[in-house]
């Protein structure tokens, strides 16, 4: 009998094809839906979402000194709570201790101007990004031709001295023969555009929103963002790795807010 | 007919089996045929080209594993025009068991820095488990273990004789966190200085013992977490520290203040250094110099103690300039040149260079200052 078990024999072929069928079934068979994790189950049963914060990061989250919180992260937290029909309990923690406190189950998630940290992906799960604070390219409102840095060869770029925008511009300076003009503040760099002192400016998006608000009274609409951020600085929500259901629900809310434009509205309201 | 089908099927399976074997063989080769290690050598000795030889930076090579990064780091320090580097040499990393020393990484840091023409200032601390009771922190050192620390400092001075002549004893002993989570004690710190001073000089007559490295703060009298740095230094002198250090190490952070803000006991600013100097003068210690071994500004966009990036650059250059012109200051090493990995916190905004060795604008501006451009 054993003699017949050589490669190419009929019994061998039958056993191999059966094994292949079993593997295919294991891979393709419909899976039963995963059980909600304990964190999500607790949030649902107690109707309370516990959020870890360091409230010293305006305009994302700040405590006015009387315990009243405001900022973009607070608005986003309210959206999560509204969608899930729960109340919020904020847990104050120093920024450096947020991850440890999360994993010590002091709260359910971190929502506190938290930048994506690739070194932490073994420790926690990160949500989809809800904001990218990477530097952006700004041109005059009447500039219809510039779509990215490549269009600005041999032209002047205004930046705030020492800022992330300055760093990004220096990085691309040689490649596009950019002429850099440095200012003491980002606002000064942006104001150089309508004066014709620079063809574009590079600033961070929060500053740009703030600047637009500050200049709103002048009635001037002389600036617009073009292209994608020149570098990524994504802000995310972190949950424990034993909370995949919670993560899924967070992502659903973020995606929904982005799709209907509400996320952008919240930024404008809070920056 | 059936046998023909099966024979074809078997042929296909044979090819599949061969492909699997081939793939497996290739995978094994790929796994084991790793590229050879990168050869990194010290290279030719270099000299720092700078108009401001008191300029320095605190580096963080202690946690850096790869040799090429250590080399690259010190190359960039030299190219920026800084002469001094402060580096942390944790006692626990070097003397993991009593009397057994592993100098490999420490040697590497010192030799690469020296090859770039840099002067190394070694900060010593971080107690190994064998030298402290169980369940105590790495900053906890009982007086009955001062002898062990003295042994280490003596061994360090001897090992690096001719290579490292500046030893900073402990870090910020006026803060509970840095003093083993106990109430701080200037007299006990002075006793620590006494335990190491003579022994280090015995092994290396050229060595300079730097004391203090105090955390600037405004803690009120009786505070439980820290002692005001001015009060602490005064008490060090009262405890007889004067004859047991050669240079005062100072941490000079500007926080929100400009470089030239007038010093005042109720303000933490860069020029607070002058108030510490006043205490030295009060005790007739004016022959000693001061070295700044930490300090500077932070330009995080939202941190409450940060300034704008432009202000950070202006303050930093002004600070280097003030040090250069101030006779009693011998060196000015600011925090921090680069860290091995990003922290994704405000701490990343103290650096001159990113972990990926991308020079920040402040690096280029300081380099221009060093070159007189």
Interface residues (C-beta under 8 A of the other chain):
Chain A: X7 X8 X9 X10 X12 X13 X16 X17 X56 X57 X58 X60 X95 X96 X113 X114 X115 X116 X117 X119 X160 X161 X162 X163 X166 X167 X170 X171 X182 X183 X184 X185 X204 X206
Chain B: X6 X9 X10 X13 X14 X17 X299 X301 X302 X303 X304 X308 X309 X310 X312 X313 X341 X342 X344 X345 X346 X358 X360 X361 X362 X364 X365
